[in-house]
Amino acid sequence: MKVLLVNGSPHAKGCTYVALEEVARTLNSEGIETEVFHIGAEPLSGCTACGSCRETGRCKFPDRVNEFLDMAEKADGFVFGSPVHFAAAGGAITSFMDRAFFCGLRSPSRIFYLKPAAAVASARRAGTTATLDQLNKYFTISQMPVISSRYWNMVHGSKPEEVKQDLEGLQVMRVLGRNMAWFLKCKQAGIKAGVPFPEREEPVATNFIRANA
C-alpha cells in the first residue's frame, strides 16, 4: 500500500514539508510506502472549464497536474499539505487541486473514488481551520473517506526549525499517520473478505433556477 503526500508549498523543504515528513515517517513505521510529490514553484494555471478531461481523464495543460494524476492512479491514499496564504490554501495548490480533482471526477478509472485522504495546513499563526475546510471539500465531493487526527491537522511556525518545536502539531501528524495506516489496513482486509464496494447511482443534477411555467 502506498500513500502519496502532496507538498503544496512553493518551498520544497519548508514548513509544510516538515509536517508531511512526520506523517510519512509514521506511515512507514506502519508498513505503508510513501512518496512526497512537490507541486513546485512554477506557475500553475487554474481550470479553464474546457471539458477536455471528459474525453481523456487528463488536463489539456501538460504540467505537474498530469504527472500527479498518473501517480495517483496507483496510490491507495493521499495527504495534501498547504501553507496558509491570506487565511486560505495557497494559490498554487488551489489551482492544482481544482484541475486534478476536476479531471479525477471525470476519469473512467475513478482515480480518487473511496481512497482515504487528509489535509494538512501550515501557518505562522492563523487561518489553518479555514484552509482545512477548503481542502476537505475536494475529498468529500470525490467520495473519499476523510482521515482525521486527535486535533485539527495543522502545524505552526514561520520556519522549518520552528515547526519542529511545535510538539503538539508534530504529534497530530503522527496520529494522523497511524489513523491513515489503520484505515488502509481495514479497507484491505474488507476487500480480501469479499466486502463489496457500495452500489453506485448515476449522478443527478438539480438546478435551482426554474423557467416560469
Secondary structure in CASP SS format (residue, H / E / C, confidence):
PFRMAT SS
TARGET T0000
AUTHOR 0000-0000-0000
METHOD secondary structure of the structure
MODEL  1
M C 1.00
K E 1.00
V E 1.00
L E 1.00
L E 1.00
V E 1.00
N E 1.00
G C 1.00
S C 1.00
P C 1.00
H C 1.00
A C 1.00
K C 1.00
G C 1.00
C H 1.00
T H 1.00
Y H 1.00
V H 1.00
A H 1.00
L H 1.00
E H 1.00
E H 1.00
V H 1.00
A H 1.00
R H 1.00
T H 1.00
L H 1.00
N H 1.00
S H 1.00
E C 1.00
G C 1.00
I C 1.00
E E 1.00
T E 1.00
E E 1.00
V E 1.00
F E 1.00
H E 1.00
I C 1.00
G C 1.00
A C 1.00
E C 1.00
P C 1.00
L C 1.00
S C 1.00
G C 1.00
C C 1.00
T C 1.00
A C 1.00
C C 1.00
G C 1.00
S C 1.00
C H 1.00
R H 1.00
E H 1.00
T H 1.00
G C 1.00
R C 1.00
C C 1.00
K C 1.00
F C 1.00
P C 1.00
D C 1.00
R H 1.00
V H 1.00
N H 1.00
E H 1.00
F H 1.00
L H 1.00
D H 1.00
M H 1.00
A H 1.00
E C 1.00
K C 1.00
A C 1.00
D C 1.00
G E 1.00
F E 1.00
V E 1.00
F E 1.00
G E 1.00
S E 1.00
P E 1.00
V E 1.00
H E 1.00
F C 1.00
A C 1.00
A E 1.00
A E 1.00
G C 1.00
G H 1.00
A H 1.00
I H 1.00
T H 1.00
S H 1.00
F H 1.00
M H 1.00
D H 1.00
R H 1.00
A H 1.00
F H 1.00
F H 1.00
C H 1.00
G H 1.00
L H 1.00
R H 1.00
S C 1.00
P C 1.00
S C 1.00
R C 1.00
I C 1.00
F C 1.00
Y C 1.00
L C 1.00
K C 1.00
P C 1.00
A E 1.00
A E 1.00
A E 1.00
V E 1.00
A E 1.00
S E 1.00
A E 1.00
R C 1.00
R C 1.00
A C 1.00
G C 1.00
T H 1.00
T H 1.00
A H 1.00
T H 1.00
L H 1.00
D H 1.00
Q H 1.00
L H 1.00
N H 1.00
K H 1.00
Y H 1.00
F H 1.00
T H 1.00
I H 1.00
S C 1.00
Q C 1.00
M C 1.00
P C 1.00
V E 1.00
I C 1.00
S C 1.00
S C 1.00
R C 1.00
Y C 1.00
W C 1.00
N C 1.00
M E 1.00
V E 1.00
H E 1.00
G C 1.00
S C 1.00
K C 1.00
P H 1.00
E H 1.00
E H 1.00
V H 1.00
K C 1.00
Q C 1.00
D C 1.00
L H 1.00
E H 1.00
G H 1.00
L H 1.00
Q H 1.00
V H 1.00
M H 1.00
R H 1.00
V H 1.00
L H 1.00
G H 1.00
R H 1.00
N H 1.00
M H 1.00
A H 1.00
W H 1.00
F H 1.00
L H 1.00
K H 1.00
C H 1.00
K H 1.00
Q H 1.00
A H 1.00
G H 1.00
I H 1.00
K H 1.00
A C 1.00
G C 1.00
V C 1.00
P C 1.00
F C 1.00
P C 1.00
E C 1.00
R C 1.00
E C 1.00
E C 1.00
P C 1.00
V C 1.00
A C 1.00
T C 1.00
N C 1.00
F C 1.00
I C 1.00
R C 1.00
A C 1.00
N C 1.00
A C 1.00
END
